[in-house]
Amino acid sequence: MFKECLRSGITPFIITENIRLYYIRGLREYANVTGYLEDTCGFAQDRFEATYMPMAQEFMRVLRDTRSS
């Protein structure tokens, strides 16, 4: 799923243990209440962006600097 998010231009997300039950509830209740799953995945995407994107951007900056020198 991570790779498919990247391939589709969607911010990936990681379901960690502390939100696992919310994710399972969202899958189970999706036919009745789509918001549970959407909210959980949205939260995980926000956390992914805040945690991993700064590291990825720094890596890309260093890579560019290394190639240009």
PDB file of N, H, CA, C and O in Angstrom:
ATOM      1  N   MET A   1       0.827  -1.178   0.000  1.00  0.00           N
ATOM      2  CA  MET A   1       0.000   0.000   0.000  1.00  0.00           C
ATOM      3  C   MET A   1       0.879   1.253   0.000  1.00  0.00           C
ATOM      4  O   MET A   1       0.537   2.253  -0.631  1.00  0.00           O
ATOM      5  N   PHE A   2       1.995   1.198   0.698  1.00  0.00           N
ATOM      6  H   PHE A   2       2.273   0.385   1.211  1.00  0.00           H
ATOM      7  CA  PHE A   2       2.917   2.326   0.750  1.00  0.00           C
ATOM      8  C   PHE A   2       3.388   2.698  -0.654  1.00  0.00           C
ATOM      9  O   PHE A   2       3.367   3.868  -1.036  1.00  0.00           O
ATOM     10  N   LYS A   3       3.812   1.695  -1.413  1.00  0.00           N
ATOM     11  H   LYS A   3       3.829   0.745  -1.103  1.00  0.00           H
ATOM     12  CA  LYS A   3       4.289   1.908  -2.776  1.00  0.00           C
ATOM     13  C   LYS A   3       3.183   2.446  -3.686  1.00  0.00           C
ATOM     14  O   LYS A   3       3.434   3.304  -4.533  1.00  0.00           O
ATOM     15  N   GLU A   4       1.982   1.949  -3.511  1.00  0.00           N
ATOM     16  H   GLU A   4       1.778   1.253  -2.823  1.00  0.00           H
ATOM     17  CA  GLU A   4       0.865   2.413  -4.337  1.00  0.00           C
ATOM     18  C   GLU A   4       0.532   3.872  -4.045  1.00  0.00           C
ATOM     19  O   GLU A   4       0.189   4.624  -4.957  1.00  0.00           O
ATOM     20  N   CYS A   5       0.630   4.273  -2.788  1.00  0.00           N
ATOM     21  H   CYS A   5       0.909   3.661  -2.047  1.00  0.00           H
ATOM     22  CA  CYS A   5       0.424   5.682  -2.450  1.00  0.00           C
ATOM     23  C   CYS A   5       1.446   6.541  -3.179  1.00  0.00           C
ATOM     24  O   CYS A   5       1.088   7.538  -3.806  1.00  0.00           O
ATOM     25  N   LEU A   6       2.710   6.160  -3.099  1.00  0.00           N
ATOM     26  H   LEU A   6       3.000   5.350  -2.589  1.00  0.00           H
ATOM     27  CA  LEU A   6       3.762   6.925  -3.776  1.00  0.00           C
ATOM     28  C   LEU A   6       3.534   6.962  -5.274  1.00  0.00           C
ATOM     29  O   LEU A   6       3.667   8.013  -5.901  1.00  0.00           O
ATOM     30  N   ARG A   7       3.193   5.832  -5.843  1.00  0.00           N
ATOM     31  H   ARG A   7       3.084   4.978  -5.334  1.00  0.00           H
ATOM     32  CA  ARG A   7       2.970   5.739  -7.289  1.00  0.00           C
ATOM     33  C   ARG A   7       1.812   6.631  -7.729  1.00  0.00           C
ATOM     34  O   ARG A   7       1.822   7.163  -8.839  1.00  0.00           O
ATOM     35  N   SER A   8       0.817   6.796  -6.860  1.00  0.00           N
ATOM     36  H   SER A   8       0.808   6.364  -5.958  1.00  0.00           H
ATOM     37  CA  SER A   8      -0.374   7.576  -7.194  1.00  0.00           C
ATOM     38  C   SER A   8      -0.285   9.034  -6.766  1.00  0.00           C
ATOM     39  O   SER A   8      -1.226   9.802  -6.965  1.00  0.00           O
ATOM     40  N   GLY A   9       0.849   9.417  -6.178  1.00  0.00           N
ATOM     41  H   GLY A   9       1.613   8.794  -6.016  1.00  0.00           H
ATOM     42  CA  GLY A   9       1.001  10.797  -5.748  1.00  0.00           C
ATOM     43  C   GLY A   9       0.253  11.123  -4.472  1.00  0.00           C
ATOM     44  O   GLY A   9      -0.067  12.284  -4.216  1.00  0.00           O
ATOM     45  N   ILE A  10      -0.026  10.115  -3.674  1.00  0.00           N
ATOM     46  H   ILE A  10       0.234   9.172  -3.882  1.00  0.00           H
ATOM     47  CA  ILE A  10      -0.739  10.287  -2.408  1.00  0.00           C
ATOM     48  C   ILE A  10       0.279  10.188  -1.277  1.00  0.00           C
ATOM     49  O   ILE A  10       1.171   9.341  -1.309  1.00  0.00           O
ATOM     50  N   THR A  11       0.143  11.048  -0.290  1.00  0.00           N
ATOM     51  H   THR A  11      -0.581  11.737  -0.263  1.00  0.00           H
ATOM     52  CA  THR A  11       1.035  10.974   0.865  1.00  0.00           C
ATOM     53  C   THR A  11       0.842   9.615   1.537  1.00  0.00           C
ATOM     54  O   THR A  11      -0.275   9.264   1.917  1.00  0.00           O
ATOM     55  N   PRO A  12       1.911   8.858   1.684  1.00  0.00           N
ATOM     56  CA  PRO A  12       1.778   7.544   2.325  1.00  0.00           C
ATOM     57  C   PRO A  12       1.491   7.687   3.815  1.00  0.00           C
ATOM     58  O   PRO A  12       1.595   8.772   4.386  1.00  0.00           O
ATOM     59  N   PHE A  13       1.136   6.589   4.415  1.00  0.00           N
ATOM     60  H   PHE A  13       1.052   5.707   3.951  1.00  0.00           H
ATOM     61  CA  PHE A  13       0.871   6.597   5.848  1.00  0.00           C
ATOM     62  C   PHE A  13       1.283   5.270   6.445  1.00  0.00           C
ATOM     63  O   PHE A  13       1.328   4.244   5.766  1.00  0.00           O
ATOM     64  N   ILE A  14       1.582   5.315   7.726  1.00  0.00           N
ATOM     65  H   ILE A  14       1.545   6.148   8.277  1.00  0.00           H
ATOM     66  CA  ILE A  14       1.975   4.123   8.453  1.00  0.00           C
ATOM     67  C   ILE A  14       0.998   3.949   9.606  1.00  0.00           C
ATOM     68  O   ILE A  14       0.828   4.844  10.435  1.00  0.00           O
ATOM     69  N   ILE A  15       0.360   2.787   9.647  1.00  0.00           N
ATOM     70  H   ILE A  15       0.497   2.060   8.974  1.00  0.00           H
ATOM     71  CA  ILE A  15      -0.561   2.491  10.750  1.00  0.00           C
ATOM     72  C   ILE A  15       0.264   1.893  11.882  1.00  0.00           C
ATOM     73  O   ILE A  15       0.705   0.745  11.817  1.00  0.00           O
ATOM     74  N   THR A  16       0.457   2.681  12.897  1.00  0.00           N
ATOM     75  H   THR A  16       0.099   3.613  12.950  1.00  0.00           H
ATOM     76  CA  THR A  16       1.235   2.237  14.049  1.00  0.00           C
ATOM     77  C   THR A  16       0.317   1.590  15.082  1.00  0.00           C
ATOM     78  O   THR A  16      -0.907   1.671  14.986  1.00  0.00           O
ATOM     79  N   GLU A  17       0.921   0.960  16.050  1.00  0.00           N
ATOM     80  H   GLU A  17       1.915   0.894  16.128  1.00  0.00           H
ATOM     81  CA  GLU A  17       0.160   0.227  17.066  1.00  0.00           C
ATOM     82  C   GLU A  17      -0.854   1.111  17.791  1.00  0.00           C
ATOM     83  O   GLU A  17      -1.944   0.654  18.135  1.00  0.00           O
ATOM     84  N   ASN A  18      -0.497   2.373  18.022  1.00  0.00           N
ATOM     85  H   ASN A  18       0.389   2.744  17.743  1.00  0.00           H
ATOM     86  CA  ASN A  18      -1.410   3.222  18.788  1.00  0.00           C
ATOM     87  C   ASN A  18      -2.664   3.645  18.018  1.00  0.00           C
ATOM     88  O   ASN A  18      -3.611   4.133  18.635  1.00  0.00           O
ATOM     89  N   ILE A  19      -2.704   3.475  16.701  1.00  0.00           N
ATOM     90  H   ILE A  19      -1.935   3.078  16.200  1.00  0.00           H
ATOM     91  CA  ILE A  19      -3.931   3.784  15.945  1.00  0.00           C
ATOM     92  C   ILE A  19      -4.492   2.550  15.236  1.00  0.00           C
ATOM     93  O   ILE A  19      -5.447   2.647  14.465  1.00  0.00           O
ATOM     94  N   ARG A  20      -3.900   1.417  15.499  1.00  0.00           N
ATOM     95  H   ARG A  20      -3.124   1.338  16.125  1.00  0.00           H
ATOM     96  CA  ARG A  20      -4.303   0.175  14.833  1.00  0.00           C
ATOM     97  C   ARG A  20      -5.783  -0.150  15.037  1.00  0.00           C
ATOM     98  O   ARG A  20      -6.466  -0.523  14.082  1.00  0.00           O
ATOM     99  N   LEU A  21      -6.283  -0.015  16.250  1.00  0.00           N
ATOM    100  H   LEU A  21      -5.729   0.288  17.025  1.00  0.00           H
ATOM    101  CA  LEU A  21      -7.690  -0.337  16.519  1.00  0.00           C
ATOM    102  C   LEU A  21      -8.637   0.615  15.788  1.00  0.00           C
ATOM    103  O   LEU A  21      -9.704   0.201  15.335  1.00  0.00           O
ATOM    104  N   TYR A  22      -8.251   1.886  15.671  1.00  0.00           N
ATOM    105  H   TYR A  22      -7.384   2.222  16.039  1.00  0.00           H
ATOM    106  CA  TYR A  22      -9.064   2.839  14.913  1.00  0.00           C
ATOM    107  C   TYR A  22      -9.101   2.460  13.429  1.00  0.00           C
ATOM    108  O   TYR A  22     -10.139   2.562  12.776  1.00  0.00           O
ATOM    109  N   TYR A  23      -7.959   2.026  12.917  1.00  0.00           N
ATOM    110  H   TYR A  23      -7.116   1.944  13.448  1.00  0.00           H
ATOM    111  CA  TYR A  23      -7.876   1.598  11.520  1.00  0.00           C
ATOM    112  C   TYR A  23      -8.757   0.369  11.275  1.00  0.00           C
ATOM    113  O   TYR A  23      -9.485   0.311  10.285  1.00  0.00           O
ATOM    114  N   ILE A  24      -8.689  -0.587  12.156  1.00  0.00           N
ATOM    115  H   ILE A  24      -8.097  -0.540  12.960  1.00  0.00           H
ATOM    116  CA  ILE A  24      -9.516  -1.796  12.017  1.00  0.00           C
ATOM    117  C   ILE A  24     -10.994  -1.440  12.093  1.00  0.00           C
ATOM    118  O   ILE A  24     -11.799  -1.952  11.316  1.00  0.00           O
ATOM    119  N   ARG A  25     -11.351  -0.566  13.027  1.00  0.00           N
ATOM    120  H   ARG A  25     -10.697  -0.150  13.659  1.00  0.00           H
ATOM    121  CA  ARG A  25     -12.748  -0.125  13.118  1.00  0.00           C
ATOM    122  C   ARG A  25     -13.162   0.565  11.820  1.00  0.00           C
ATOM    123  O   ARG A  25     -14.273   0.356  11.332  1.00  0.00           O
ATOM    124  N   GLY A  26     -12.278   1.382  11.264  1.00  0.00           N
ATOM    125  H   GLY A  26     -11.375   1.551  11.660  1.00  0.00           H
ATOM    126  CA  GLY A  26     -12.591   2.062  10.011  1.00  0.00           C
ATOM    127  C   GLY A  26     -12.825   1.094   8.868  1.00  0.00           C
ATOM    128  O   GLY A  26     -13.735   1.291   8.062  1.00  0.00           O
ATOM    129  N   LEU A  27     -12.009   0.046   8.790  1.00  0.00           N
ATOM    130  H   LEU A  27     -11.270  -0.114   9.445  1.00  0.00           H
ATOM    131  CA  LEU A  27     -12.209  -0.978   7.759  1.00  0.00           C
ATOM    132  C   LEU A  27     -13.529  -1.718   7.963  1.00  0.00           C
ATOM    133  O   LEU A  27     -14.274  -1.964   7.015  1.00  0.00           O
ATOM    134  N   ARG A  28     -13.797  -2.061   9.207  1.00  0.00           N
ATOM    135  H   ARG A  28     -13.191  -1.861   9.977  1.00  0.00           H
ATOM    136  CA  ARG A  28     -15.004  -2.831   9.523  1.00  0.00           C
ATOM    137  C   ARG A  28     -16.277  -2.014   9.277  1.00  0.00           C
ATOM    138  O   ARG A  28     -17.281  -2.554   8.812  1.00  0.00           O
ATOM    139  N   GLU A  29     -16.236  -0.731   9.583  1.00  0.00           N
ATOM    140  H   GLU A  29     -15.421  -0.293   9.960  1.00  0.00           H
ATOM    141  CA  GLU A  29     -17.422   0.119   9.497  1.00  0.00           C
ATOM    142  C   GLU A  29     -17.508   0.946   8.215  1.00  0.00           C
ATOM    143  O   GLU A  29     -18.408   1.773   8.070  1.00  0.00           O
ATOM    144  N   TYR A  30     -16.577   0.728   7.284  1.00  0.00           N
ATOM    145  H   TYR A  30     -15.845   0.056   7.401  1.00  0.00           H
ATOM    146  CA  TYR A  30     -16.497   1.590   6.106  1.00  0.00           C
ATOM    147  C   TYR A  30     -17.821   1.679   5.334  1.00  0.00           C
ATOM    148  O   TYR A  30     -18.177   2.752   4.848  1.00  0.00           O
ATOM    149  N   ALA A  31     -18.535   0.587   5.219  1.00  0.00           N
ATOM    150  H   ALA A  31     -18.246  -0.285   5.614  1.00  0.00           H
ATOM    151  CA  ALA A  31     -19.804   0.598   4.478  1.00  0.00           C
ATOM    152  C   ALA A  31     -20.848   1.486   5.158  1.00  0.00           C
ATOM    153  O   ALA A  31     -21.744   2.010   4.496  1.00  0.00           O
ATOM    154  N   ASN A  32     -20.735   1.655   6.473  1.00  0.00           N
ATOM    155  H   ASN A  32     -20.008   1.229   7.011  1.00  0.00           H
ATOM    156  CA  ASN A  32     -21.713   2.448   7.215  1.00  0.00           C
ATOM    157  C   ASN A  32     -21.234   3.871   7.496  1.00  0.00           C
ATOM    158  O   ASN A  32     -22.005   4.825   7.389  1.00  0.00           O
ATOM    159  N   VAL A  33     -19.952   4.009   7.859  1.00  0.00           N
ATOM    160  H   VAL A  33     -19.326   3.234   7.947  1.00  0.00           H
ATOM    161  CA  VAL A  33     -19.393   5.315   8.231  1.00  0.00           C
ATOM    162  C   VAL A  33     -17.996   5.439   7.629  1.00  0.00           C
ATOM    163  O   VAL A  33     -17.020   4.953   8.201  1.00  0.00           O
ATOM    164  N   THR A  34     -17.908   6.087   6.477  1.00  0.00           N
ATOM    165  H   THR A  34     -18.701   6.481   6.012  1.00  0.00           H
ATOM    166  CA  THR A  34     -16.615   6.196   5.797  1.00  0.00           C
ATOM    167  C   THR A  34     -15.643   7.090   6.563  1.00  0.00           C
ATOM    168  O   THR A  34     -14.428   6.965   6.407  1.00  0.00           O
ATOM    169  N   GLY A  35     -16.164   7.974   7.377  1.00  0.00           N
ATOM    170  H   GLY A  35     -17.151   8.075   7.504  1.00  0.00           H
ATOM    171  CA  GLY A  35     -15.329   8.940   8.089  1.00  0.00           C
ATOM    172  C   GLY A  35     -14.323   8.320   9.036  1.00  0.00           C
ATOM    173  O   GLY A  35     -13.240   8.872   9.228  1.00  0.00           O
ATOM    174  N   TYR A  36     -14.657   7.179   9.634  1.00  0.00           N
ATOM    175  H   TYR A  36     -15.537   6.731   9.477  1.00  0.00           H
ATOM    176  CA  TYR A  36     -13.717   6.548  10.567  1.00  0.00           C
ATOM    177  C   TYR A  36     -12.394   6.235   9.878  1.00  0.00           C
ATOM    178  O   TYR A  36     -11.327   6.594  10.375  1.00  0.00           O
ATOM    179  N   LEU A  37     -12.471   5.575   8.747  1.00  0.00           N
ATOM    180  H   LEU A  37     -13.338   5.284   8.343  1.00  0.00           H
ATOM    181  CA  LEU A  37     -11.253   5.187   8.031  1.00  0.00           C
ATOM    182  C   LEU A  37     -10.547   6.411   7.447  1.00  0.00           C
ATOM    183  O   LEU A  37      -9.323   6.519   7.519  1.00  0.00           O
ATOM    184  N   GLU A  38     -11.311   7.319   6.876  1.00  0.00           N
ATOM    185  H   GLU A  38     -12.306   7.231   6.817  1.00  0.00           H
ATOM    186  CA  GLU A  38     -10.722   8.521   6.291  1.00  0.00           C
ATOM    187  C   GLU A  38     -10.004   9.357   7.341  1.00  0.00           C
ATOM    188  O   GLU A  38      -8.906   9.854   7.093  1.00  0.00           O
ATOM    189  N   ASP A  39     -10.604   9.513   8.496  1.00  0.00           N
ATOM    190  H   ASP A  39     -11.496   9.108   8.698  1.00  0.00           H
ATOM    191  CA  ASP A  39      -9.976  10.291   9.564  1.00  0.00           C
ATOM    192  C   ASP A  39      -8.696   9.627  10.061  1.00  0.00           C
ATOM    193  O   ASP A  39      -7.690  10.299  10.288  1.00  0.00           O
ATOM    194  N   THR A  40      -8.737   8.313  10.228  1.00  0.00           N
ATOM    195  H   THR A  40      -9.554   7.767  10.043  1.00  0.00           H
ATOM    196  CA  THR A  40      -7.554   7.600  10.716  1.00  0.00           C
ATOM    197  C   THR A  40      -6.416   7.681   9.710  1.00  0.00           C
ATOM    198  O   THR A  40      -5.274   7.946  10.084  1.00  0.00           O
ATOM    199  N   CYS A  41      -6.719   7.457   8.446  1.00  0.00           N
ATOM    200  H   CYS A  41      -7.647   7.242   8.142  1.00  0.00           H
ATOM    201  CA  CYS A  41      -5.670   7.530   7.419  1.00  0.00           C
ATOM    202  C   CYS A  41      -5.157   8.965   7.277  1.00  0.00           C
ATOM    203  O   CYS A  41      -3.958   9.177   7.093  1.00  0.00           O
ATOM    204  N   GLY A  42      -6.046   9.939   7.359  1.00  0.00           N
ATOM    205  H   GLY A  42      -7.020   9.767   7.509  1.00  0.00           H
ATOM    206  CA  GLY A  42      -5.635  11.337   7.297  1.00  0.00           C
ATOM    207  C   GLY A  42      -4.700  11.706   8.443  1.00  0.00           C
ATOM    208  O   GLY A  42      -3.701  12.396   8.242  1.00  0.00           O
ATOM    209  N   PHE A  43      -5.032  11.242   9.641  1.00  0.00           N
ATOM    210  H   PHE A  43      -5.844  10.682   9.804  1.00  0.00           H
ATOM    211  CA  PHE A  43      -4.165  11.472  10.800  1.00  0.00           C
ATOM    212  C   PHE A  43      -2.790  10.852  10.566  1.00  0.00           C
ATOM    213  O   PHE A  43      -1.765  11.479  10.834  1.00  0.00           O
ATOM    214  N   ALA A  44      -2.774   9.617  10.065  1.00  0.00           N
ATOM    215  H   ALA A  44      -3.606   9.107   9.847  1.00  0.00           H
ATOM    216  CA  ALA A  44      -1.507   8.928   9.814  1.00  0.00           C
ATOM    217  C   ALA A  44      -0.707   9.639   8.721  1.00  0.00           C
ATOM    218  O   ALA A  44       0.521   9.695   8.796  1.00  0.00           O
ATOM    219  N   GLN A  45      -1.379  10.178   7.716  1.00  0.00           N
ATOM    220  H   GLN A  45      -2.376  10.133   7.655  1.00  0.00           H
ATOM    221  CA  GLN A  45      -0.685  10.936   6.671  1.00  0.00           C
ATOM    222  C   GLN A  45      -0.064  12.210   7.238  1.00  0.00           C
ATOM    223  O   GLN A  45       1.076  12.546   6.920  1.00  0.00           O
ATOM    224  N   ASP A  46      -0.812  12.912   8.072  1.00  0.00           N
ATOM    225  H   ASP A  46      -1.739  12.639   8.331  1.00  0.00           H
ATOM    226  CA  ASP A  46      -0.277  14.125   8.689  1.00  0.00           C
ATOM    227  C   ASP A  46       0.963  13.807   9.514  1.00  0.00           C
ATOM    228  O   ASP A  46       1.958  14.531   9.467  1.00  0.00           O
ATOM    229  N   ARG A  47       0.891  12.722  10.264  1.00  0.00           N
ATOM    230  H   ARG A  47       0.083  12.134  10.302  1.00  0.00           H
ATOM    231  CA  ARG A  47       2.028  12.325  11.096  1.00  0.00           C
ATOM    232  C   ARG A  47       3.223  11.922  10.221  1.00  0.00           C
ATOM    233  O   ARG A  47       4.367  12.230  10.557  1.00  0.00           O
ATOM    234  N   PHE A  48       2.962  11.238   9.107  1.00  0.00           N
ATOM    235  H   PHE A  48       2.033  10.987   8.835  1.00  0.00           H
ATOM    236  CA  PHE A  48       4.030  10.863   8.181  1.00  0.00           C
ATOM    237  C   PHE A  48       4.715  12.108   7.629  1.00  0.00           C
ATOM    238  O   PHE A  48       5.944  12.186   7.598  1.00  0.00           O
ATOM    239  N   GLU A  49       3.922  13.075   7.196  1.00  0.00           N
ATOM    240  H   GLU A  49       2.924  13.011   7.221  1.00  0.00           H
ATOM    241  CA  GLU A  49       4.489  14.308   6.643  1.00  0.00           C
ATOM    242  C   GLU A  49       5.337  15.036   7.678  1.00  0.00           C
ATOM    243  O   GLU A  49       6.428  15.513   7.364  1.00  0.00           O
ATOM    244  N   ALA A  50       4.849  15.124   8.889  1.00  0.00           N
ATOM    245  H   ALA A  50       3.963  14.737   9.144  1.00  0.00           H
ATOM    246  CA  ALA A  50       5.575  15.852   9.936  1.00  0.00           C
ATOM    247  C   ALA A  50       6.856  15.128  10.351  1.00  0.00           C
ATOM    248  O   ALA A  50       7.852  15.768  10.687  1.00  0.00           O
ATOM    249  N   THR A  51       6.830  13.809  10.327  1.00  0.00           N
ATOM    250  H   THR A  51       6.020  13.289  10.054  1.00  0.00           H
ATOM    251  CA  THR A  51       7.960  13.030  10.823  1.00  0.00           C
ATOM    252  C   THR A  51       8.996  12.747   9.747  1.00  0.00           C
ATOM    253  O   THR A  51      10.190  12.947   9.968  1.00  0.00           O
ATOM    254  N   TYR A  52       8.555  12.289   8.597  1.00  0.00           N
ATOM    255  H   TYR A  52       7.585  12.126   8.417  1.00  0.00           H
ATOM    256  CA  TYR A  52       9.486  11.771   7.593  1.00  0.00           C
ATOM    257  C   TYR A  52       9.812  12.732   6.460  1.00  0.00           C
ATOM    258  O   TYR A  52      10.902  12.654   5.893  1.00  0.00           O
ATOM    259  N   MET A  53       8.914  13.623   6.117  1.00  0.00           N
ATOM    260  H   MET A  53       8.029  13.686   6.578  1.00  0.00           H
ATOM    261  CA  MET A  53       9.165  14.508   4.985  1.00  0.00           C
ATOM    262  C   MET A  53      10.342  15.449   5.223  1.00  0.00           C
ATOM    263  O   MET A  53      11.125  15.660   4.297  1.00  0.00           O
ATOM    264  N   PRO A  54      10.509  16.028   6.415  1.00  0.00           N
ATOM    265  CA  PRO A  54      11.696  16.866   6.622  1.00  0.00           C
ATOM    266  C   PRO A  54      13.003  16.087   6.410  1.00  0.00           C
ATOM    267  O   PRO A  54      13.958  16.626   5.851  1.00  0.00           O
ATOM    268  N   MET A  55      13.049  14.840   6.847  1.00  0.00           N
ATOM    269  H   MET A  55      12.274  14.402   7.301  1.00  0.00           H
ATOM    270  CA  MET A  55      14.243  14.021   6.637  1.00  0.00           C
ATOM    271  C   MET A  55      14.461  13.753   5.157  1.00  0.00           C
ATOM    272  O   MET A  55      15.595  13.805   4.681  1.00  0.00           O
ATOM    273  N   ALA A  56      13.398  13.469   4.429  1.00  0.00           N
ATOM    274  H   ALA A  56      12.477  13.427   4.816  1.00  0.00           H
ATOM    275  CA  ALA A  56      13.513  13.194   2.995  1.00  0.00           C
ATOM    276  C   ALA A  56      13.977  14.446   2.247  1.00  0.00           C
ATOM    277  O   ALA A  56      14.799  14.358   1.336  1.00  0.00           O
ATOM    278  N   GLN A  57      13.452  15.602   2.630  1.00  0.00           N
ATOM    279  H   GLN A  57      12.783  15.674   3.371  1.00  0.00           H
ATOM    280  CA  GLN A  57      13.855  16.847   1.975  1.00  0.00           C
ATOM    281  C   GLN A  57      15.328  17.153   2.245  1.00  0.00           C
ATOM    282  O   GLN A  57      16.050  17.593   1.351  1.00  0.00           O
ATOM    283  N   GLU A  58      15.767  16.918   3.476  1.00  0.00           N
ATOM    284  H   GLU A  58      15.181  16.559   4.203  1.00  0.00           H
ATOM    285  CA  GLU A  58      17.179  17.137   3.804  1.00  0.00           C
ATOM    286  C   GLU A  58      18.066  16.178   3.011  1.00  0.00           C
ATOM    287  O   GLU A  58      19.118  16.576   2.510  1.00  0.00           O
ATOM    288  N   PHE A  59      17.653  14.941   2.897  1.00  0.00           N
ATOM    289  H   PHE A  59      16.798  14.618   3.304  1.00  0.00           H
ATOM    290  CA  PHE A  59      18.401  13.959   2.116  1.00  0.00           C
ATOM    291  C   PHE A  59      18.526  14.410   0.669  1.00  0.00           C
ATOM    292  O   PHE A  59      19.607  14.339   0.085  1.00  0.00           O
ATOM    293  N   MET A  60      17.433  14.870   0.095  1.00  0.00           N
ATOM    294  H   MET A  60      16.555  14.928   0.570  1.00  0.00           H
ATOM    295  CA  MET A  60      17.465  15.328  -1.298  1.00  0.00           C
ATOM    296  C   MET A  60      18.362  16.550  -1.453  1.00  0.00           C
ATOM    297  O   MET A  60      19.064  16.671  -2.457  1.00  0.00           O
ATOM    298  N   ARG A  61      18.353  17.461  -0.475  1.00  0.00           N
ATOM    299  H   ARG A  61      17.783  17.362   0.340  1.00  0.00           H
ATOM    300  CA  ARG A  61      19.216  18.633  -0.529  1.00  0.00           C
ATOM    301  C   ARG A  61      20.683  18.220  -0.508  1.00  0.00           C
ATOM    302  O   ARG A  61      21.486  18.719  -1.297  1.00  0.00           O
ATOM    303  N   VAL A  62      21.028  17.315   0.387  1.00  0.00           N
ATOM    304  H   VAL A  62      20.376  16.910   1.028  1.00  0.00           H
ATOM    305  CA  VAL A  62      22.414  16.842   0.479  1.00  0.00           C
ATOM    306  C   VAL A  62      22.810  16.134  -0.810  1.00  0.00           C
ATOM    307  O   VAL A  62      23.923  16.324  -1.299  1.00  0.00           O
ATOM    308  N   LEU A  63      21.941  15.341  -1.353  1.00  0.00           N
ATOM    309  H   LEU A  63      21.036  15.186  -0.956  1.00  0.00           H
ATOM    310  CA  LEU A  63      22.210  14.641  -2.600  1.00  0.00           C
ATOM    311  C   LEU A  63      22.456  15.624  -3.733  1.00  0.00           C
ATOM    312  O   LEU A  63      23.395  15.443  -4.509  1.00  0.00           O
ATOM    313  N   ARG A  64      21.640  16.652  -3.843  1.00  0.00           N
ATOM    314  H   ARG A  64      20.877  16.799  -3.212  1.00  0.00           H
ATOM    315  CA  ARG A  64      21.845  17.680  -4.876  1.00  0.00           C
ATOM    316  C   ARG A  64      23.163  18.408  -4.692  1.00  0.00           C
ATOM    317  O   ARG A  64      23.895  18.639  -5.655  1.00  0.00           O
ATOM    318  N   ASP A  65      23.465  18.772  -3.436  1.00  0.00           N
ATOM    319  H   ASP A  65      22.870  18.584  -2.654  1.00  0.00           H
ATOM    320  CA  ASP A  65      24.724  19.482  -3.151  1.00  0.00           C
ATOM    321  C   ASP A  65      25.922  18.620  -3.498  1.00  0.00           C
ATOM    322  O   ASP A  65      26.918  19.119  -4.021  1.00  0.00           O
ATOM    323  N   THR A  66      25.832  17.333  -3.213  1.00  0.00           N
ATOM    324  H   THR A  66      25.022  16.928  -2.789  1.00  0.00           H
ATOM    325  CA  THR A  66      26.929  16.414  -3.497  1.00  0.00           C
ATOM    326  C   THR A  66      27.142  16.285  -5.005  1.00  0.00           C
ATOM    327  O   THR A  66      28.279  16.244  -5.475  1.00  0.00           O
ATOM    328  N   ARG A  67      26.069  16.222  -5.743  1.00  0.00           N
ATOM    329  H   ARG A  67      25.146  16.255  -5.362  1.00  0.00           H
ATOM    330  CA  ARG A  67      26.175  16.072  -7.205  1.00  0.00           C
ATOM    331  C   ARG A  67      26.689  17.327  -7.874  1.00  0.00           C
ATOM    332  O   ARG A  67      27.368  17.252  -8.898  1.00  0.00           O
ATOM    333  N   SER A  68      26.371  18.488  -7.304  1.00  0.00           N
ATOM    334  H   SER A  68      25.819  18.549  -6.473  1.00  0.00           H
ATOM    335  CA  SER A  68      26.784  19.753  -7.945  1.00  0.00           C
ATOM    336  C   SER A  68      28.216  20.136  -7.615  1.00  0.00           C
ATOM    337  O   SER A  68      28.773  21.021  -8.265  1.00  0.00           O
ATOM    338  N   SER A  69      28.824  19.503  -6.634  1.00  0.00           N
ATOM    339  H   SER A  69      28.372  18.784  -6.106  1.00  0.00           H
ATOM    340  CA  SER A  69      30.213  19.856  -6.295  1.00  0.00           C
ATOM    341  C   SER A  69      31.233  18.960  -6.930  1.00  0.00           C
ATOM    342  O   SER A  69      32.432  19.149  -6.726  1.00  0.00           O
TER     343      SER A  69
END
